[in-house]
């Protein structure tokens, strides 16, 4: 296989189509008798990933581009209207979430004995009037972003990755959710790649606490983090900066290249599916690069045009 958008789209479609056939519960049920959709769920998920990789934050603009692109029209003879595309995608968050984990499990390095954990803000509104009118009220909330030294209103994306940048665990919560509790919830996920021995987990200084670290240790997970104020120097400190930079760069890829901060979601279902869309695009690129033996796994440059 080659590192081009057409080959990636074909490979992803095969994975998505197999998932729908093997796990029909991942997609909305349809009556046995009635209209047959002109575009399948697997094709819609593939289109959503292409939209992210090509850098389109507007669904309407992406669909106009797709209709004018000979490569895309040859792969997708029918392209829906924006309203139908949006409505059906919101119901496919379950399939996208399943594919994120499935592609990660098929990628070399999924069973790496080093993990990295972090969280990043997903802003959903800035003005006071937006906060008052938003359909996300009750789930989105005010939180603080230490890396940018500012408050924001929205959600927080918690990630667990490998050193190669592969996303193997994720959860989207309110902005004030405890990072430690969310990490434990991710680690309790039965879909995580199996471990064959002790695991090293690198995180920032917010992942602290005697009980928290004892819980990790009971699961053979050794936490490596910077020392907090008034704490003695912790083992492995020399590895923190370069390895911590990896997950920071994963967040930057999601925000800089895949436009996570410009998701455009206005409802909870809309935000979730747009965030999963970006995570799936990143894991798809890493999985495909790994499959074809590319030198750099977390590179999107072959697919953004």
Secondary structure, 3 states (H helix, E strand, C coil): CCCCHHHHHHHHHHHHHHHHHHCHHHCCCCCCCCCCCCCCHHHHHHHHHHHHHCCCCCHHHHHHHHHHCHHHHHHCCCCCCHHHHHHHHHHHHHHHHHHHHHHHHCCCCCCCCEEEEEEEEEEEECCHHHHHHCCCECCEEEEEECCCCEEEEEEEEEEEEECCCCEEEEEEEECCCCHHHHHHHHHCCCCCCCCCCCEEEECCCCCCCHHHHHHHHHCCEEEECCCCCCCCCCCCHHHHHHHHHHHHHHHHHHHHHCCHHHCCCCCHHHHHHHHHHHHHHHHHHHHHHHHHCCCCCCCCCCCCC
